Amino acid sequence: KKMVKAKIREDNEVKAALRSFAAFIVGLVLTTIYALIVLFIKNYNVWFCVASSITIGFFLSLGMAFSIRVRMTVLLMLPEIFSTQARLIVLFVAFSMVMQGPATNILENLKRTSQTAVCGAELALNETKEMLSKVTKPIMNTIKKIVNKVHVAAESAKKFFTKLSDAMKHVVKEIRSAWAFITNIGDYCNEEMERPYLKCNKAFDDAKNRCFSVMSFLGFLCYILDIFRPLCGLARTVVSCVKNFKNQFNFNITYLDDDKEKNITISHAAADLFSELKEKLETYKEMLGMFTYSMLLLCIFYYFKAVHYRRKYMTDDNHDNVYITREFIELDVMRVRQNRENLLPLSSSEGYGLIRPGSIFLTRSEKKGYVFDIINVLRSVLVAVFVVSIDYVFFWLLDLMSYLMSGEATAHTPQVLALLVNGTGVADEIYSAIASAYGALQRSNMTAYTKKCKIQPSEPNYLQYLVIGFLHGFAFCIAIFGVYMQRLRRYICAYYYPTREKMRICFLYNQLLIKRSNLAISLFQSIWSNQADKGHNNILLILAANWLAKFVGANQQYCMACGQICTNKNNEEYHYCTTPGCKGIYCPVCAKILKNSCTVCMGPLLVFDFEDEVM
């Protein structure tokens, strides 16, 4: 067998100097890594990077070179990179880079797309104005020619309408004079001769009264005058006709006011829209800006966390003390040589919470949330892949649109239609001018300069893509191998504090011995309680009438320590007490713990072989 010997580390000044120099170099390397991260990945301010790098470099290089405590604390920080908190921080940094990189680039491309759309709308408006000017220019020239052609006829028509207007004015003047005369005559007659209708009725009334006074008993004949009274209403018909004639000259004039206000342009509307969107996102940018200088804070946090682990390692024996190390095995071998009670091999119940440092299996505390951490990282990876894919696909589409918009659009007239006008006179000249304008309109080609609104998409930062992928890959590695890397903390502390590690191993060994001895005591108590109870664990054996159990023949054997039932299949494995009259029977596990001695009579135990008895 291979002899297990304890190794003693020897030290001298040369090794100490080499370790100090190596620690100094490691401090400079760690400072360089920090400077590269904060300068090229996090894009910090240059002066902040210089100041923080010099401070950290001075502390790390000199501290690790001349202080063992600082050296050990810095080394303890390295496994903390693979802790659960580090995984969450890495995922947060990756998410912030996704929001500040691809997501911001998507918004920038949306902004440029809207600007291109606004430019296209303005270009279409300008081209429409240009087209209208080209269309209306020959028409306006033709109209001018037509106006020149009909100028002479217009002069003659003007003279005719001038004379006609003068005549109409004279007629209107005469009508007004006649109307005034008639009105004045009527008013004068009414003043001098009273109203015709009233005067006529008055005459009929006077005649009727005189008739009644002359013809006393024949007065009914006077009512004949009422038959002719409607003749007084003839004047009303004449007055009504005159009023209708007057109403024909009445008219109203309505004034319609059309107010037009100047509106903002499309580009201004788009700018206002993006300013509002920027205000909405300003809060989230400020929240992300709070973590601008988080790298330095993380380094300080991990340093204090390493200090806390070292303090717990030095003061708390139960802290992270679940490893069966080589020193633990050496201690067990030493106890075997001294003929003392040993622990190894451990039972399944004893070794459930313990593990070898290099084992691929996990303890109970390490299994908690292990699968959930992996799923959480995969979820974050899917979100990042989705945003990055949208960013790249959107850029690719905009780049394709930019390539297609690099030319010029020209609209050519497919066919030319000619109009021929025959005839003489003024109408012939007018139609000929219109036909020539139509021909000039057909010969013009329209060209749209689309390069003015050519979109310039914002190209993604492929380095950020690589960094985001690296961070998610690192987070995935932390989720899988983080629990294994956390075991290095105990190894680092054990390397720098070997005496403390031996004390912790002795504490763990004694704890296991105490648990095993407590188990033996519990077995003794169980045996005595079962002995006092006479083994009554059958329903027939616990009845008040014991004669019924004897009559039926109910009998059952079981381990007096743990109560395991002895059946026909495993009865050959049970240990029986050799003392006559003792009912001690034990299962193999309990017999091993009790060292093959019966606790009832303290006699030896023996495995009963039924085959030998038959022979």
C-alpha positions in Angstrom: 0.0 0.0 0.0 1.0 3.6 -0.7 2.2 5.4 2.4 0.5 8.7 3.1 2.9 11.3 4.5 2.3 14.8 5.5 4.1 17.4 3.3 6.0 20.2 5.0 6.7 23.3 2.9 10.1 24.8 3.3 10.6 28.5 2.7 13.7 30.7 2.3 14.5 34.3 1.2 14.9 33.5 -2.5 11.4 31.9 -2.7 10.0 34.8 -0.8 11.6 37.3 -3.1 10.4 35.5 -6.2 6.9 35.3 -4.8 6.9 39.1 -4.1 8.2 39.8 -7.6 5.5 37.5 -9.1 2.8 39.2 -7.0 4.1 42.6 -8.2 3.8 41.5 -11.8 0.3 40.1 -11.2 -0.8 43.4 -9.7 0.5 45.3 -12.8 -1.3 42.8 -15.1 -4.6 43.2 -13.2 -4.3 47.0 -13.3 -3.7 46.8 -17.1 -6.8 44.7 -17.5 -8.8 47.1 -15.5 -7.5 50.1 -17.6 -8.3 48.3 -20.9 -11.8 47.5 -19.8 -12.8 50.9 -18.5 -11.1 52.7 -21.5 -12.1 50.7 -24.5 -15.2 48.7 -23.4 -16.9 51.0 -20.9 -15.7 54.2 -22.6 -15.0 56.1 -19.4 -13.4 59.6 -19.3 -9.7 59.5 -20.0 -8.7 61.4 -16.9 -10.8 59.2 -14.7 -9.3 56.1 -16.3 -5.8 57.5 -15.7 -6.4 58.5 -12.1 -8.2 55.3 -11.1 -5.7 53.0 -12.9 -2.7 54.7 -11.1 -4.4 54.4 -7.7 -5.4 50.8 -8.2 -2.0 49.9 -9.7 -0.1 51.5 -6.8 -2.3 49.6 -4.3 -2.2 46.2 -6.1 1.4 46.1 -7.1 2.9 47.3 -3.8 0.3 45.6 -1.6 0.6 42.2 -3.3 4.4 42.5 -3.3 4.9 43.3 0.4 1.7 42.2 2.2 0.6 38.6 2.4 -2.8 39.6 3.6 -3.4 41.9 0.6 -2.0 39.2 -1.7 -4.4 36.6 -0.3 -7.3 39.0 -0.4 -6.7 39.9 -4.0 -6.4 36.2 -4.9 -9.7 35.6 -3.1 -11.3 38.2 -5.3 -10.6 36.1 -8.4 -13.1 33.3 -7.5 -15.6 35.9 -6.6 -15.8 36.8 -10.3 -17.6 33.5 -10.7 -20.1 34.1 -7.9 -23.9 34.6 -8.3 -23.6 38.3 -7.7 -20.9 38.6 -10.3 -23.2 36.7 -12.8 -26.0 39.2 -12.1 -23.7 42.1 -12.5 -22.3 40.7 -15.8 -25.9 40.2 -17.1 -26.8 43.8 -16.1 -23.7 45.2 -17.8 -24.5 43.1 -20.9 -28.1 44.4 -20.9 -26.9 48.0 -20.4 -24.6 47.6 -23.4 -27.5 46.1 -25.4 -29.6 49.2 -24.6 -26.8 51.7 -25.2 -25.5 49.9 -28.3 -28.0 48.1 -30.6 -31.1 49.6 -29.1 -29.7 53.1 -29.4 -28.6 52.3 -33.0 -32.1 51.2 -33.8 -33.5 54.5 -32.6 -30.9 56.3 -34.6 -31.8 54.5 -37.8 -35.5 55.2 -37.1 -34.6 58.8 -36.8 -32.7 58.8 -40.1 -35.5 56.9 -41.8 -38.0 59.6 -40.7 -35.6 62.3 -41.9 -35.4 60.6 -45.2 -39.2 60.3 -45.4 -39.5 64.0 -44.6 -36.9 64.8 -47.2 -38.7 62.6 -49.7 -42.0 64.4 -49.0 -40.4 67.8 -49.4 -38.6 66.6 -52.6 -42.0 65.4 -53.9 -43.5 68.8 -53.1 -40.7 70.7 -54.8 -40.8 68.4 -57.8 -44.6 68.9 -58.0 -44.1 72.6 -57.9 -41.5 72.3 -60.7 -43.7 70.1 -62.7 -46.6 72.5 -62.3 -44.4 75.4 -63.4 -43.3 73.4 -66.4 -46.9 72.6 -67.2 -48.3 76.0 -66.7 -45.5 77.9 -68.4 -46.4 77.0 -72.0 -50.1 77.3 -71.1 -49.6 80.8 -69.7 -47.5 81.7 -72.8 -50.3 80.5 -75.0 -52.9 82.4 -73.0 -50.9 85.5 -73.5 -50.8 84.9 -77.2 -54.6 84.3 -77.2 -55.1 87.5 -75.2 -53.0 89.4 -77.8 -55.1 87.8 -80.6 -58.4 88.8 -79.1 -57.2 92.2 -77.9 -58.7 93.9 -80.9 -62.0 92.2 -80.6 -62.0 92.9 -76.9 -61.6 96.6 -77.6 -64.6 96.6 -79.8 -66.6 94.6 -77.3 -65.5 97.0 -74.7 -66.9 100.0 -76.6 -70.1 98.1 -77.1 -70.5 97.2 -73.5 -69.6 100.7 -72.5 -72.4 102.2 -74.6 -74.8 99.5 -73.4 -73.8 100.2 -69.8 -74.5 104.0 -70.3 -77.8 103.2 -71.8 -78.7 100.9 -68.9 -77.7 103.5 -66.5 -79.9 106.1 -68.3 -82.9 103.7 -68.2 -82.3 103.0 -64.5 -82.1 106.7 -63.8 -85.4 107.3 -65.7 -87.1 104.4 -63.8 -85.9 105.8 -60.5 -87.3 109.2 -61.5 -90.6 107.8 -62.6 -90.8 105.7 -59.4 -90.1 108.8 -57.3 -92.7 110.8 -59.3 -95.3 108.0 -58.7 -94.4 107.8 -55.1 -94.6 111.5 -54.6 -97.9 111.7 -56.6 -99.4 109.0 -54.4 -98.3 110.7 -51.2 -99.6 114.1 -52.5 -103.0 112.6 -53.5 -103.2 110.8 -50.1 -102.6 114.1 -48.3 -105.0 116.1 -50.4 -107.7 113.6 -51.2 -107.2 111.1 -48.4 -106.9 107.4 -49.1 -108.8 106.2 -52.2 -110.1 103.1 -50.6 -111.3 104.9 -47.5 -112.8 107.7 -49.5 -114.7 105.2 -51.7 -116.1 103.4 -48.7 -117.1 106.7 -47.2 -119.0 107.7 -50.3 -120.9 104.4 -50.3 -121.7 104.9 -46.6 -123.0 108.4 -47.1 -125.2 107.3 -50.1 -126.5 104.4 -48.0 -127.5 106.7 -45.1 -129.3 109.1 -47.4 -131.1 106.2 -49.0 -132.4 105.0 -45.6 -133.5 108.6 -44.8 -135.5 108.9 -48.0 -136.9 105.5 -48.3 -138.3 104.7 -45.0 -140.2 101.3 -45.4 -138.4 100.4 -48.6 -135.0 100.8 -46.9 -134.0 97.2 -47.7 -133.4 98.4 -51.3 -130.5 100.5 -50.1 -128.5 97.3 -49.5 -128.1 97.1 -53.3 -125.2 99.6 -52.9 -123.1 97.0 -51.0 -123.0 95.0 -54.2 -120.8 97.7 -55.8 -118.6 98.2 -52.7 -115.8 95.8 -53.9 -115.0 98.2 -56.6 -113.2 100.2 -54.0 -110.6 97.4 -53.7 -109.3 97.8 -57.3 -106.6 100.2 -56.0 -105.1 97.4 -53.8 -104.4 95.2 -56.8 -102.5 98.1 -58.4 -100.5 98.8 -55.2 -99.6 95.1 -54.9 -98.3 94.9 -58.5 -96.2 98.0 -57.9 -94.7 96.5 -54.7 -93.8 93.3 -56.5 -92.1 95.3 -59.2 -90.1 97.1 -56.5 -89.1 93.9 -54.8 -87.4 92.7 -58.0 -84.7 95.3 -57.5 -83.9 94.3 -53.9 -80.8 92.2 -53.4 -78.3 91.3 -50.5 -74.5 91.1 -50.6 -72.8 88.4 -48.4 -69.1 88.7 -47.6 -67.2 85.4 -47.0 -63.9 85.7 -45.1 -61.3 82.9 -45.7 -58.5 83.0 -43.3 -55.4 80.8 -44.0 -52.8 80.2 -41.3 -49.3 79.1 -42.0 -48.6 75.5 -40.7 -45.2 74.0 -39.8 -43.3 71.9 -42.2 -43.0 68.1 -42.1 -39.4 68.3 -41.0 -40.3 70.5 -38.1 -43.1 68.1 -37.1 -40.7 65.2 -37.2 -38.2 67.1 -35.1 -40.8 67.8 -32.5 -41.9 64.2 -32.4 -38.3 63.0 -31.8 -37.8 65.7 -29.2 -40.8 64.3 -27.3 -39.5 60.8 -27.7 -36.1 61.9 -26.4 -37.7 63.4 -23.3 -39.5 60.1 -22.6 -36.2 58.2 -22.8 -34.2 60.7 -20.9 -35.3 59.1 -17.5 -34.0 55.7 -18.6 -30.7 57.2 -19.8 -30.2 58.9 -16.5 -30.8 55.6 -14.7 -28.2 53.9 -16.8 -25.9 56.9 -16.4 -25.9 56.2 -12.6 -23.8 53.1 -13.3 -21.3 54.9 -15.5 -18.4 54.4 -13.0 -19.6 51.1 -11.7 -16.4 49.2 -12.5 -14.5 50.9 -9.7 -17.3 50.3 -7.3 -17.4 46.6 -8.3 -13.7 46.2 -7.6 -14.2 47.8 -4.1 -17.2 45.6 -3.5 -15.4 42.4 -4.4 -12.4 43.4 -2.3 -14.5 43.8 0.9 -16.3 40.5 0.1 -13.0 38.7 -0.1 -12.1 40.3 3.3 -15.4 39.1 4.7 -14.7 35.5 3.5 -11.2 35.5 5.0 -12.6 36.8 8.4 -15.3 34.1 8.4 -12.7 31.5 7.5 -10.5 32.5 10.4 -13.3 32.8 13.0 -16.1 30.4 12.1 -15.3 26.7 12.0 -18.6 25.8 10.2 -18.2 28.4 7.4 -17.6 26.5 4.1 -16.3 23.5 5.9 -17.8 20.6 3.9 -14.8 19.2 2.1 -13.1 15.8 2.5 -9.5 16.9 1.7 -6.3 15.0 1.7 -5.5 16.2 5.2 -8.8 14.7 6.4 -7.9 11.3 4.9 -4.4 11.6 6.5 -6.0 12.2 9.9 -8.3 9.2 9.5 -5.3 7.0 8.5 -3.4 8.3 11.6 -6.3 7.2 13.9 -6.3 3.8 12.3 -2.6 3.4 13.0 -3.3 4.4 16.6 -6.0 1.7 16.8 -8.6 4.4 17.5 -12.1 4.8 16.0 -12.1 6.0 12.4 -14.7 7.5 10.2 -13.9 6.5 6.6 -15.7 5.2 4.7 -18.7 7.5 5.5 -22.2 6.3 5.2 -24.6 7.9 2.7 -26.4 9.9 5.4 -23.1 11.2 6.8 -21.5 12.1 3.5 -24.7 13.7 2.0 -23.5 17.3 2.9 -19.8 16.6 2.3 -17.8 16.5 -0.9 -14.3 16.2 -2.3 -12.9 19.5 -3.5 -12.3 18.2 -7.1 -15.6 16.3 -7.4 -18.0 17.1 -10.2 -21.0 16.4 -8.0 -22.7 19.3 -6.1 -23.6 19.7 -2.5 -27.1 20.6 -1.2 -26.2 24.3 -1.0 -24.6 24.3 -4.4 -27.7 22.7 -6.1 -30.0 25.4 -4.9 -30.9 27.6 -7.9 -28.4 25.9 -10.2 -30.8 25.2 -13.0 -32.7 28.5 -12.5 -29.4 30.4 -13.0 -28.8 28.7 -16.3 -32.3 29.4 -17.5 -32.0 33.0 -16.4 -28.8 33.4 -18.5 -30.4 31.7 -21.5 -33.4 34.1 -21.2 -31.0 37.1 -21.2 -29.2 35.6 -24.2 -32.5 35.3 -26.2 -33.3 39.0 -25.5 -29.9 40.2 -26.5 -30.0 38.0 -29.7 -33.4 39.4 -30.6 -32.3 43.1 -30.2 -29.0 42.5 -32.0 -30.8 40.7 -34.9 -33.4 43.6 -35.3 -30.5 46.1 -35.3 -28.5 44.3 -38.0 -31.6 43.4 -40.2 -32.8 47.0 -40.0 -29.4 48.3 -41.0 -29.2 45.8 -43.9 -32.6 47.0 -45.2 -31.7 50.6 -44.9 -28.4 50.0 -46.7 -30.2 48.2 -49.5 -32.6 51.2 -49.8 -29.6 53.5 -49.9 -28.1 51.5 -52.7 -31.4 51.6 -54.7 -31.8 55.4 -54.1 -28.3 56.2 -55.5 -29.6 56.8 -59.0 -31.9 59.4 -60.6 -35.6 58.9 -61.6 -36.5 60.3 -65.1 -40.0 60.2 -66.5 -40.0 60.2 -70.3 -43.0 60.9 -72.6 -43.8 57.6 -74.2 -45.7 59.1 -77.2 -46.2 62.5 -78.8 -49.6 63.5 -80.0 -49.8 66.3 -82.6 -52.9 68.4 -83.2 -53.6 70.0 -86.6 -56.0 72.9 -86.8 -57.4 74.1 -90.2 -59.4 77.2 -90.8 -59.2 81.0 -90.8 -60.1 83.8 -88.5 -59.7 84.6 -84.9 -60.9 81.2 -83.7 -58.4 79.4 -85.8 -55.5 81.4 -84.3 -56.8 80.7 -80.8 -57.1 76.9 -81.4 -53.7 76.8 -83.1 -52.1 78.5 -80.1 -53.7 75.9 -77.7 -52.4 73.0 -79.9 -48.9 74.3 -79.9 -48.9 74.6 -76.1 -50.1 71.0 -75.8 -47.2 69.9 -78.0 -44.7 71.8 -75.9 -46.1 70.1 -72.8 -45.6 66.6 -74.2 -41.9 67.2 -75.2 -40.8 68.0 -71.6 -39.2 65.2 -69.5 -39.4 65.1 -65.7 -36.3 64.2 -63.7 -36.3 63.6 -59.9 -32.9 63.9 -58.1 -33.3 61.2 -55.4 -29.7 61.5 -54.2 -30.7 64.5 -52.2 -32.7 62.2 -49.9 -30.4 59.2 -50.0 -30.5 57.6 -46.5 -27.3 57.1 -44.6 -27.9 54.3 -42.1 -26.0 54.1 -38.9 -23.7 51.0 -39.1 -23.8 48.8 -36.0 -20.8 48.6 -33.8 -19.6 45.0 -34.4 -17.1 45.3 -31.5 -20.0 45.8 -29.2 -21.6 42.7 -30.6 -18.5 40.7 -29.7 -18.4 42.2 -26.2 -22.1 41.5 -25.6 -21.6 37.9 -26.8 -18.5 37.6 -24.6 -20.3 38.9 -21.6 -23.2 36.5 -22.1 -20.8 33.6 -22.7 -19.0 34.5 -19.5 -22.3 34.7 -17.6 -23.2 31.2 -18.9 -19.8 29.9 -17.8 -20.4 31.4 -14.3 -23.8 29.7 -14.1 -22.3 26.3 -15.0 -18.8 26.4 -13.5 -19.2 29.1 -10.8 -20.0 26.6 -8.0 -16.7 24.8 -8.8 -14.7 28.0 -8.9 -16.0 29.0 -5.5 -14.3 26.0 -4.0 -10.9 27.7 -4.8 -11.5 30.2 -2.0 -11.0 27.5 0.6 -7.9 26.3 -1.2 -6.4 29.8 -1.2 -7.1 30.3 2.5 -5.7 26.8 3.3 -2.5 27.6 1.4 -1.9 30.8 3.3 -3.2 29.5 6.7 -2.3 25.8 6.9 -2.5 25.7 10.7 -6.0 27.2 10.6 -7.0 24.6 7.9 -5.8 21.7 10.2 -7.9 23.1 13.0 -11.0 23.2 10.7 -10.3 19.7 9.5 -10.1 18.5 13.1 -13.3 20.3 13.9 -15.1 18.6 11.0 -13.7 15.2 12.0 -14.8 15.6 15.6 -18.3 16.8 14.5 -18.7 13.6 12.4 -17.5 11.5 15.4 -20.0 13.2 17.7 -22.8 12.6 15.3 -21.9 8.9 14.9 -21.6 8.5 18.7 -25.0 10.2 19.1 -26.3 7.7 16.6 -25.0 4.8 18.7 -26.5 6.3 21.9 -29.9 6.6 20.0 -29.6 3.0 19.0 -29.0 1.9 22.6 -32.1 3.8 23.7 -34.2 2.3 21.0 -33.0 -1.2 21.9 -33.9 -0.8 25.5 -37.3 0.7 24.7 -38.1 -2.2 22.3 -36.9 -4.7 24.9 -39.3 -3.1 27.4 -42.1 -3.2 24.9 -41.5 -6.9 24.2 -41.5 -6.2 20.5 -45.2 -5.6 20.2 -45.5 -3.9 16.9 -48.1 -6.3 15.4 -51.8 -5.4 15.7 -52.5 -8.8 17.2 -49.6 -8.4 19.7 -50.8 -5.2 21.2 -54.3 -6.4 22.0 -55.4 -6.8 25.6 -56.0 -10.5 25.2 -52.5 -12.0 24.7 -53.9 -15.6 24.5 -55.5 -14.6 21.1 -52.0 -13.9 19.6 -50.6 -17.1 21.0 -53.6 -19.0 19.7 -53.2 -17.6 16.2 -49.4 -18.0 16.4 -48.6 -14.3 15.6 -44.9 -13.8 15.9 -42.6 -11.2 14.2 -38.9 -10.6 14.4 -37.3 -7.2 13.8 -34.1 -5.3 14.5 -34.1 -4.1 18.1 -32.2 -1.0 17.2 -33.9 0.5 14.1 -37.1 -1.6 14.0 -36.5 -3.1 10.5 -38.7 -6.2 9.9 -36.9 -9.5 9.5 -38.4 -11.3 6.6 -37.7 -14.6 4.9 -35.6 -12.9 2.3 -33.1 -11.1 4.6 -33.2 -13.3 7.7 -29.8 -14.8 6.8 -28.2 -11.3 7.1 -29.4 -10.6 10.6 -27.2 -11.0 13.7 -28.5 -12.9 16.7 -27.3 -12.8 20.2 -25.6 -16.0 21.3 -26.7 -15.7 24.9 -29.4 -18.3 25.7 -32.7 -16.7 26.4 -31.8 -13.3 25.0 -34.0 -12.0 22.2 -31.4 -9.7 20.7 -31.5 -9.5 16.9 -29.9 -6.8 14.8 -29.7 -5.8 11.2 -26.2 -5.7 9.6 -25.9 -1.9 9.8 -26.8 -1.6 13.4 -24.6 -4.6 14.3 -21.6 -2.9 12.7 -22.3 0.3 14.6 -22.7 -1.6 17.9 -19.5 -3.6 17.1 -21.2 -7.0 17.2 -22.2 -6.7 20.8 -25.7 -7.1 22.2 -26.8 -4.1 24.3 -29.4 -6.2 26.2 -27.0 -8.8 27.7 -23.6 -7.5 26.3 -23.1 -10.8 24.7 -21.5 -11.4 21.2 -23.6 -11.5 18.1 -23.5 -14.2 15.5 -24.9 -14.7 12.0 -27.2 -17.7 12.1 -26.7 -20.0 9.1 -29.8 -22.1 8.4 -28.0 -24.4 5.9 -25.5 -25.5 8.5 -28.3 -26.2 10.9 -30.0 -28.4 8.4 -26.8 -30.3 7.6 
